[in-house]
Amino acid sequence: MESCVTIDHQVYIDDCLSPMIQEVQSQRPSQGVRDMLLLHDNARPHVHSDVRNFLEAKGLREIDHPPYSPDLAPCEFWLFDYIKERLDDEPCAETLATSVTNILHSIPATEYHKTFKKYIERLELCVLAEGDYFEHFMK
C-alpha cells in the first residue's frame, strides 16, 4: 500500500479480497472458494455491507467474530508475537515491510494448523466462560 492510504471497504475488496480469491481459484481450479470459511475481525472495512455482498456473490462464507474479543483473534494471540520473535531492528519503513513480508511468506503450514487448533481451544474456553474474558484461563 502507498503511504497515507486509508484502508476502507473498497480497498479491502480490491486489494485484499479479490487477489486472495483469485489466488485460491488458481490453486483450486475445480473448487475455488467453495467450502471455505473466512475469518476476519470486526474492523469497519471487514463488516461493511459491500464487503459482505461481495463475499456472498463470490460464494465465500464468513465465520462471525464476536465483538470486542481480541482473545479470539489469531493475529492477536499468535501472529503478531510470531512476527516479533523473528524480526530484527529495521532502519526504515521499507526494510521493515520487506522483513515482515518475508516472515509471512515463510510461515510453515504446520504453524497454521497449530493456530487453528488453538483457535478451537479458545472458542471452547469462551463458551465455558459464557462469553466473558478467558485469557487468564490459558496455560
C-alpha positions as CSV (number, residue, x, y, z in Angstrom):
1,M,0.0,0.0,0.0
2,E,1.1,3.5,-0.6
3,S,1.8,5.7,2.3
4,C,-1.2,7.6,3.8
5,V,-3.8,5.4,2.0
6,T,-6.9,4.8,4.1
7,I,-7.9,1.1,4.0
8,D,-11.6,1.4,3.6
9,H,-14.1,-1.3,2.4
10,Q,-13.3,-0.7,-1.3
11,V,-9.6,-1.0,-0.8
12,Y,-10.2,-4.2,1.3
13,I,-12.2,-5.7,-1.6
14,D,-9.9,-4.5,-4.4
15,D,-6.5,-5.0,-2.9
16,C,-7.1,-7.9,-0.4
17,L,-10.1,-10.0,-1.0
18,S,-10.1,-10.0,-4.8
19,P,-6.4,-11.1,-5.1
20,M,-6.9,-13.7,-2.4
21,I,-9.9,-15.2,-4.1
22,Q,-8.0,-15.2,-7.5
23,E,-5.1,-17.0,-5.8
24,V,-7.3,-19.6,-4.2
25,Q,-9.1,-20.2,-7.5
26,S,-5.8,-20.6,-9.3
27,Q,-4.7,-23.2,-6.7
28,R,-8.1,-24.9,-6.5
29,P,-9.5,-24.6,-10.1
30,S,-12.2,-27.1,-9.6
31,Q,-13.4,-25.9,-6.3
32,G,-12.3,-22.3,-5.9
33,V,-13.5,-20.9,-2.6
34,R,-16.4,-23.4,-2.3
35,D,-16.5,-25.0,1.2
36,M,-14.0,-22.4,2.5
37,L,-14.7,-20.1,5.5
38,L,-13.2,-16.6,6.0
39,L,-12.3,-15.4,9.5
40,H,-11.6,-11.8,9.9
41,D,-12.3,-9.4,12.8
42,N,-14.9,-6.7,13.1
43,A,-12.8,-3.9,11.7
44,R,-15.0,-1.4,9.8
45,P,-13.8,-2.4,6.3
46,H,-14.4,-6.1,7.1
47,V,-18.1,-5.7,8.2
48,H,-19.2,-3.1,5.5
49,S,-22.3,-4.3,3.6
50,D,-20.4,-4.0,0.3
51,V,-17.8,-6.5,1.6
52,R,-20.5,-8.9,2.9
53,N,-22.3,-8.6,-0.5
54,F,-19.0,-9.2,-2.4
55,L,-18.2,-12.3,-0.3
56,E,-21.7,-13.7,-0.8
57,A,-21.5,-13.1,-4.5
58,K,-18.2,-15.0,-4.7
59,G,-19.7,-17.8,-2.6
60,L,-17.3,-17.3,0.3
61,R,-18.8,-17.7,3.8
62,E,-17.7,-15.8,6.9
63,I,-17.1,-17.0,10.4
64,D,-18.7,-14.4,12.7
65,H,-16.2,-12.9,15.1
66,P,-17.7,-11.7,18.4
67,P,-17.3,-8.0,19.1
68,Y,-14.5,-6.9,21.5
69,S,-12.8,-10.3,21.5
70,P,-9.1,-9.9,20.8
71,D,-8.5,-13.1,22.7
72,L,-10.2,-14.9,19.8
73,A,-8.3,-13.1,17.0
74,P,-5.5,-15.3,15.7
75,C,-3.5,-12.1,14.8
76,E,-3.7,-11.1,18.5
77,F,-2.9,-14.4,20.1
78,W,-0.4,-15.8,17.6
79,L,0.7,-13.9,14.5
80,F,1.9,-10.6,16.0
81,D,4.1,-12.4,18.5
82,Y,5.3,-14.8,15.8
83,I,6.5,-11.9,13.7
84,K,8.1,-10.0,16.6
85,E,10.1,-13.1,17.6
86,R,11.6,-13.3,14.1
87,L,12.0,-9.6,13.4
88,D,15.3,-7.7,13.7
89,D,15.7,-4.0,14.2
90,E,15.0,-2.3,10.9
91,P,16.3,1.1,9.9
92,C,13.3,2.3,7.9
93,A,9.7,1.5,7.0
94,E,10.7,0.0,3.7
95,T,13.0,-2.6,5.2
96,L,10.5,-3.3,7.9
97,A,7.8,-4.0,5.3
98,T,10.2,-6.3,3.4
99,S,11.2,-8.2,6.6
100,V,7.6,-8.7,7.7
101,T,6.5,-9.8,4.2
102,N,9.4,-12.3,4.2
103,I,8.4,-13.7,7.6
104,L,4.7,-14.0,6.5
105,H,5.8,-15.9,3.3
106,S,8.0,-18.3,5.3
107,I,5.4,-19.4,7.8
108,P,5.1,-23.2,7.5
109,A,1.7,-24.9,7.1
110,T,2.2,-26.6,10.5
111,E,2.1,-23.3,12.3
112,Y,-1.3,-22.5,10.7
113,H,-2.5,-26.0,11.8
114,K,-1.4,-25.4,15.4
115,T,-3.0,-21.9,15.3
116,F,-6.4,-23.3,14.2
117,K,-6.2,-25.9,17.0
118,K,-5.5,-23.1,19.4
119,Y,-8.4,-21.1,18.0
120,I,-10.8,-24.0,18.6
121,E,-9.5,-24.4,22.2
122,R,-10.1,-20.7,22.7
123,L,-13.6,-20.9,21.3
124,E,-14.3,-23.7,23.8
125,L,-12.9,-21.6,26.7
126,C,-15.1,-18.7,25.5
127,V,-18.2,-20.9,25.7
128,L,-17.1,-22.2,29.2
129,A,-16.6,-18.6,30.4
130,E,-20.1,-17.8,28.9
131,G,-18.6,-15.1,26.7
132,D,-16.5,-13.4,29.4
133,Y,-12.8,-12.7,29.1
134,F,-10.9,-16.0,29.4
135,E,-7.3,-15.3,28.7
136,H,-6.4,-15.8,32.4
137,F,-7.6,-19.5,32.0
138,M,-4.9,-20.1,29.3
139,K,-1.9,-22.2,30.3
